[in-house]
Amino acid sequence: MSTYGLDVRQFRLCVVRPIQTRLLLQAIPENLIIGTALQESRLIYLHQMGIGPAVGVCQMEGATHLDIWQNFLKYQPELRAGLVKIAGYFSGDQPDPGEMAGNMNYAVGMCLTHYYRASKRTNHPMTIPSNTDAYAMAQVYKTFYNGPGAATVDQALVHFQYAVSNP
């Protein structure tokens, strides 16, 4: 029995893959997104426990969301348009970060965009890991997604291994 809230295979097939395809971001490994969601929310929580500001299955903070929209997506019109469509009915030209709490598709789209942006950085770009290398994905997660957060590579590794072993 899994300790995760949603079935990981259904999350992969019904959310992650369709959003990767819709946004043309298949270069970002699906297990990187799945492992991130497993580490961050266990696919259970839609708002950070305690007083934290992170929301959605990938637990992105509003400040990160805003930074992506203001400093990256304004230069990526096709990706921006795709995210606006995924965000849906309640969103305008720049969706509210709270949209990630109730819209898994949008939360996954923003997580994919976050990693895609990191891979395009001119100073210290993210090397895209193999979809089957759990350790490399845990390292990428810690460096580019969790940064100064409390998670460690070893803590995250368990979740990335689970993602890899449940195709």
N, C-alpha and C positions, 0 to 999 in steps of 0.2 A: 504494500500500500504506500502510495506517495504521500509526502508531507506537504505537497503543493496544493493550492486551491483549485486550479483548473488542470484538466488533463493536458499534459505537455504536447502530446501528439496532435490533439485538436487545436491547441494554440498555434502550433507550427503550421498546420494545414489550413486553418480557417482565418488566421490573422497575419502571421509573419510573412508567409510566402505570397499571399495576395497583395500585401502592402509593398513588399519588395518589388514585385512585378509592376504594380501601379506607378510607383515612383521611379522605376528603372534603376533600382539600387541593389541588384542581385550580386554585385561585387562585394558587398558587405555580408559576411557569413551569417546565415540565419542562426547558427548556434551562438554567435556573439550576442545577438539580440535576445534569444531565449535565455541564455545563461545570465545576462544582465537582469532580465525580469525575474528570474528565479532568485538571484542574489538579493535584489532590491526589495521585492514585494512578496516573494514566494508564490506569486500569482494569486495572492489573497487580498492584500491591502491596496486600497485606492488612494489613501492619504497616509503620509508618514506618521508612524506612531509617535506619541508624545507631542512635542510642540514644533516639530520640523515642518518645513514648507514644501516638501516634495510631494508630487501627486502622480497618479496613474500607475499602471503595472510596472513601468520602468523607473518610477520615482524620480522624475525630473523636477528640479526646482524652478520656480517662476523666473528667477533671475537668469538662469541658463536658457530657458525658453525665450525670454525677451532678447537676450544677446544673440541667439541664433537668428531670430527674425530681423533684428535691426542691423546686424553686422555681417550676415552671411546670405540669408535668403533674398535680400533686396538685390543681390547680384546673381541670383539663380532663379529667373522668372518661371521656368518650366516646373522646377521642384516646388517653388512657392505656390504656384497654381494647383499643383497636385495635392499639396498639404491643405490648402484652403478647401478643396472639394472633399477631402477625407474628413476634415474637421466638421463639416456639415452645416446643418440648418441654423444652429445657434451662433455661428461665428461670422465675423465680418472679414475684412481684408487681412487682418492679423488676428487670428484666434486668441482667445483668452487662455492662459495656462490651465485654468480649471477645467477646460474641455478635455484634458488628458485623463481626468479622474473618471469620467463617465463614457469615454470613447477609447476603447482599446486600440482601434485602428489608428487613431490620431496619436496616441501615446507611443505606439510602435513606430509610426512614421517619424515622429520627433527623435526617437532613439536612433533610428537608422540615419537620420539627417545629422545628428550629433557625431556619430562615428564617421560618416562620409566627410563631414567638414574637417574632422581631425586628420583624415587621410589626405586632404588637400592642402593642409597647412604648409607654408613655405619654410617655416622655421620649426624643425623637429616634427615632421609629419608622422602619422601613425602608419606603421607597416601592417597591412591587412593580413591577419593570421589565416591559416588553413581552417576550414570548417570542422576538422576532426582533431585539431590540436588544442585540447582543453587548457593545458598550461599556458600556451601562448595567448589564448583568449582571456584567461584570468588576468594575465599581466597587462594586456591591452585595456581591459576593463578598469583595473586599478589605476593605471597611468592616465587614461584619457576620459574615463567616465566618473570614477569615484574620487580621483585626485587626492585631496587632503582629507577625505572622509575616513570613517572609522574602519571600513572593511580592509582586509588583508588579501593578498593573492591566495594564500592557503585557505582562507575562509571561502573565497569565491570559487576556488578550484572545484570543490565538491559539486557545486551547481552547474558549472560548465561541463564536468564529467557526466553529470546526469543528462544534460542537453545532448551531448554527443552520443550517449548510449541509448537514447530514445528517439530514433529517427522517424 
